[in-house]
Amino acid sequence: MDRITPRVDFQAALPGLYRLDGKVAFLPGGYGGIGEAVAWGLALAGATVVVAGRDGDKAANFARQLNDAGLAADGLAIDCAEVGAVRDGVEAVFRHHRRIDILFNCVGIQREEALLEVTEAAFDEVFRVNLKSAMFLGQSVAAKQIEVGEGGKQVHLLSVRAKLGLRDRGYSAYCATKGGLVMLVKQHAMELAPHGITVNGIAPTFIYTELIRHVMENETFRRELYARIPLGRIGDPKDVAGAGLFFCAPASDFVTGQVLYIDGGITASQ
């Protein structure tokens, strides 16, 4: 029988599907609860991880934790809300490592304001941090990936609020920017596909981190939340790390322009 593609040596190809040896991964916002899990996952898979964020001390301290575990990591101070800082940060990473194989963008904020109380200042801040920074992180890293000419991976962290509004809460800016990221992912994927660069998104629901510990300790809130999730629990950071590793590894080489909802079934049922 004629075959469109040559026969694959699965014994040789499959073991490396989730290895990142020799790769450099840039993680803006990578010292938050979800970012930490992703950083550990990529580093354990063999990548050199560059953790970045506005708090340079936090980035450096977390990188030191990874180093102490025998993994390769650096820390970098960068304010991704400023386009100039994004470009300078990407240039610094590239200058030091001579490549950026992976962008995993964990940058994001929320400023809760009811619709009739939304301020221009808060809306602009959320837009600048959540959407504008993603645009220019993707652009800046893509330029370096194209320069090296070996393809690459870009992954953006979204939310189920990219697809679902939220009742009784002031989420206009947050939902709008996360929804905008869906189309940014698709458009960047199309423009970068000829260069062998894939662009995808990960959209989790509630993930148990220190950031939400205070609300999860409310028994009524926790019970009602679990009742809405078909799998009956919220996410663990490792749930996102697993999806992140997939999108950053050779296993996803034929996947681009997609958003994976890590949500226990919420978006399948609403």
C-alpha positions as CSV (number, residue, x, y, z in Angstrom):
1,M,0.0,0.0,0.0
2,D,1.3,3.4,-0.9
3,R,1.9,5.7,2.1
4,I,1.6,9.5,2.0
5,T,4.3,9.7,4.7
6,P,7.3,7.5,5.4
7,R,6.9,4.8,8.1
8,V,7.8,6.2,11.6
9,D,10.2,4.4,13.9
10,F,8.0,4.7,16.9
11,Q,10.5,3.1,19.2
12,A,12.9,5.9,18.4
13,A,10.4,8.7,18.1
14,L,8.0,8.3,21.0
15,P,10.4,8.4,24.0
16,G,11.4,12.0,23.1
17,L,7.9,13.4,22.7
18,Y,8.0,15.2,26.0
19,R,11.7,16.0,26.3
20,L,13.0,19.5,26.1
21,D,16.7,18.9,26.4
22,G,18.7,21.8,25.0
23,K,15.7,24.1,24.8
24,V,15.4,27.6,26.4
25,A,12.0,28.5,27.8
26,F,11.1,32.1,28.6
27,L,8.3,32.4,31.3
28,P,7.1,35.9,31.9
29,G,4.9,35.8,35.1
30,G,6.5,32.5,35.8
31,Y,6.9,32.8,39.6
32,G,3.1,32.8,40.3
33,G,1.3,29.7,41.5
34,I,0.5,28.3,38.0
35,G,3.8,29.7,36.5
36,E,5.8,27.8,39.1
37,A,4.2,24.5,38.3
38,V,4.8,25.1,34.5
39,A,8.4,26.1,35.2
40,W,9.1,23.0,37.2
41,G,7.5,20.9,34.5
42,L,9.6,22.4,31.7
43,A,12.8,22.3,33.7
44,L,12.3,18.7,34.7
45,A,11.8,17.9,31.0
46,G,15.3,19.3,30.3
47,A,14.7,22.9,29.4
48,T,16.7,25.9,30.7
49,V,14.0,28.1,32.2
50,V,14.1,31.9,32.4
51,V,11.6,33.1,34.9
52,A,10.6,36.7,34.6
53,G,8.4,39.3,36.2
54,R,8.1,42.7,37.7
55,D,9.6,41.5,41.0
56,G,13.1,40.7,40.1
57,D,13.8,39.2,43.6
58,K,11.0,36.8,43.3
59,A,12.2,35.7,39.9
60,A,15.7,35.2,41.1
61,N,14.7,33.4,44.3
62,F,12.5,31.0,42.3
63,A,15.3,30.4,39.8
64,R,17.6,29.6,42.7
65,Q,15.1,27.0,43.9
66,L,15.3,25.3,40.6
67,N,19.1,25.5,40.5
68,D,19.2,24.0,44.0
69,A,17.2,21.0,42.6
70,G,19.8,20.5,39.9
71,L,17.8,22.2,37.2
72,A,18.8,25.0,34.8
73,A,17.1,28.4,35.5
74,D,17.7,32.1,35.5
75,G,15.6,35.0,36.9
76,L,14.9,38.3,35.2
77,A,13.1,41.5,36.2
78,I,10.7,42.7,33.5
79,D,7.6,44.8,33.5
80,C,5.5,43.3,30.6
81,A,3.1,46.1,30.7
82,E,5.7,48.3,29.0
83,V,6.5,47.4,25.4
84,G,10.0,48.7,25.6
85,A,10.7,46.6,28.7
86,V,9.3,43.5,26.8
87,R,11.6,44.1,23.9
88,D,14.6,44.7,26.2
89,G,13.9,41.6,28.3
90,V,13.6,39.4,25.3
91,E,16.8,40.8,23.9
92,A,18.6,40.1,27.2
93,V,17.4,36.5,27.3
94,F,18.5,36.0,23.6
95,R,21.8,37.7,24.2
96,H,22.6,35.4,27.1
97,H,21.3,32.1,25.7
98,R,21.5,32.7,22.0
99,R,18.0,31.2,21.5
100,I,14.5,31.3,22.9
101,D,12.7,28.1,21.8
102,I,9.7,28.5,24.0
103,L,7.5,31.4,25.2
104,F,5.1,30.5,28.0
105,N,3.2,33.7,28.8
106,C,1.7,33.6,32.3
107,V,1.2,37.4,32.6
108,G,-2.2,38.6,33.7
109,I,-4.2,40.7,36.2
110,Q,-7.8,41.3,37.2
111,R,-9.4,44.5,38.4
112,E,-12.9,43.8,39.4
113,E,-15.4,46.5,38.7
114,A,-19.2,46.3,38.1
115,L,-20.2,47.3,34.6
116,L,-21.7,50.6,35.6
117,E,-18.6,51.4,37.7
118,V,-15.8,50.4,35.2
119,T,-13.1,53.1,35.1
120,E,-11.1,53.9,32.0
121,A,-7.9,53.6,34.1
122,A,-8.6,50.1,35.3
123,F,-9.9,48.9,32.0
124,D,-6.8,50.2,30.2
125,E,-4.5,48.6,32.8
126,V,-6.1,45.1,32.4
127,F,-6.0,45.5,28.6
128,R,-2.3,46.6,28.7
129,V,-1.2,43.7,31.0
130,N,-3.4,40.9,29.7
131,L,-3.6,41.5,26.0
132,K,-1.2,44.1,24.8
133,S,1.7,42.4,26.6
134,A,0.8,39.1,24.9
135,M,0.9,40.8,21.5
136,F,4.4,42.2,22.0
137,L,5.8,39.2,23.9
138,G,4.7,37.0,21.0
139,Q,6.1,39.5,18.4
140,S,9.5,39.9,20.2
141,V,10.1,36.2,20.8
142,A,8.9,35.3,17.3
143,A,11.5,37.6,15.8
144,K,14.3,35.7,17.7
145,Q,12.8,32.3,16.8
146,I,12.7,33.3,13.1
147,E,16.3,34.5,13.3
148,V,17.5,31.2,14.7
149,G,15.4,29.3,12.1
150,E,14.6,26.2,14.1
151,G,10.9,26.8,14.7
152,G,9.6,27.2,18.2
153,K,6.6,27.2,20.6
154,Q,4.5,29.9,22.0
155,V,1.8,29.3,24.7
156,H,-0.4,31.9,26.4
157,L,-2.3,31.4,29.6
158,L,-6.0,32.3,29.3
159,S,-9.0,31.4,31.4
160,V,-12.4,29.8,31.0
161,R,-13.5,33.5,31.0
162,A,-12.2,33.6,27.4
163,K,-15.4,31.7,26.6
164,L,-17.8,32.2,29.5
165,G,-19.1,35.4,31.1
166,L,-19.5,35.5,34.9
167,R,-22.7,36.2,36.8
168,D,-22.9,38.8,39.5
169,R,-19.3,39.9,39.2
170,G,-17.5,42.8,37.5
171,Y,-15.4,41.0,35.0
172,S,-15.8,43.2,31.8
173,A,-12.2,44.0,31.3
174,Y,-10.9,40.5,32.3
175,C,-13.3,38.6,30.1
176,A,-12.8,40.9,27.2
177,T,-9.0,40.5,27.3
178,K,-9.1,36.8,27.7
179,G,-11.5,36.5,24.8
180,G,-9.2,38.7,22.8
181,L,-6.3,36.4,23.5
182,V,-8.2,33.5,21.8
183,M,-8.1,35.4,18.5
184,L,-4.6,36.6,19.1
185,V,-3.5,33.0,19.5
186,K,-5.2,32.0,16.3
187,Q,-3.8,34.9,14.3
188,H,-0.3,34.5,15.5
189,A,-0.5,30.8,14.8
190,M,-1.4,31.6,11.2
191,E,1.3,34.1,10.7
192,L,4.0,32.0,12.3
193,A,3.1,28.6,10.9
194,P,5.3,29.1,7.8
195,H,8.3,29.4,10.2
196,G,7.5,26.2,12.1
197,I,6.4,28.1,15.2
198,T,3.2,26.9,16.9
199,V,1.0,29.2,19.0
200,N,-1.6,27.8,21.5
201,G,-3.5,28.8,24.6
202,I,-4.3,27.1,27.9
203,A,-7.5,28.2,29.6
204,P,-8.0,26.9,33.2
205,T,-10.9,27.4,35.6
206,F,-10.1,27.8,39.3
207,I,-6.7,26.4,40.1
208,Y,-5.8,25.9,43.7
209,T,-3.0,28.3,44.5
210,E,-2.2,30.7,47.4
211,L,-4.1,33.4,45.4
212,I,-7.5,31.7,46.0
213,R,-6.9,30.0,49.3
214,H,-9.0,32.6,51.1
215,V,-12.1,31.9,49.0
216,M,-11.6,28.2,49.0
217,E,-11.7,28.2,52.8
218,N,-15.3,29.5,52.6
219,E,-17.3,26.2,52.8
220,T,-20.4,27.5,51.1
221,F,-18.4,29.0,48.2
222,R,-16.4,25.8,47.9
223,R,-19.5,23.5,47.9
224,E,-21.2,25.6,45.2
225,L,-18.1,25.8,43.1
226,Y,-17.6,22.0,43.1
227,A,-21.2,21.5,42.2
228,R,-20.7,23.5,39.0
229,I,-17.7,21.5,37.9
230,P,-18.6,18.1,36.3
231,L,-15.4,16.4,37.7
232,G,-16.3,17.7,41.2
233,R,-13.1,19.6,42.1
234,I,-11.0,22.6,41.0
235,G,-7.7,22.3,39.2
236,D,-4.3,21.6,40.6
237,P,-1.3,23.5,39.3
238,K,0.1,20.2,37.9
239,D,-3.0,19.9,35.7
240,V,-1.9,23.1,33.9
241,A,1.8,22.0,34.0
242,G,0.8,18.8,32.1
243,A,-1.0,20.7,29.4
244,G,1.9,23.2,29.3
245,L,4.5,20.5,28.7
246,F,2.4,19.1,25.9
247,F,2.2,22.4,24.1
248,C,5.9,23.1,24.6
249,A,7.2,19.7,23.6
250,P,7.5,17.8,20.3
251,A,4.3,16.0,21.2
252,S,2.3,19.0,19.9
253,D,4.3,19.8,16.8
254,F,1.2,19.4,14.6
255,V,-1.1,21.5,16.9
256,T,-1.4,25.2,16.5
257,G,-4.0,27.9,16.9
258,Q,-5.8,25.9,19.6
259,V,-7.1,26.7,23.1
260,L,-7.3,23.9,25.6
261,Y,-9.7,24.4,28.4
262,I,-8.4,22.9,31.7
263,D,-11.8,23.1,33.5
264,G,-13.1,19.8,34.7
265,G,-15.8,19.9,32.0
266,I,-17.3,23.4,32.7
267,T,-17.2,24.6,29.1
268,A,-18.6,21.3,27.9
269,S,-21.7,21.7,30.0
270,Q,-22.4,25.5,29.9
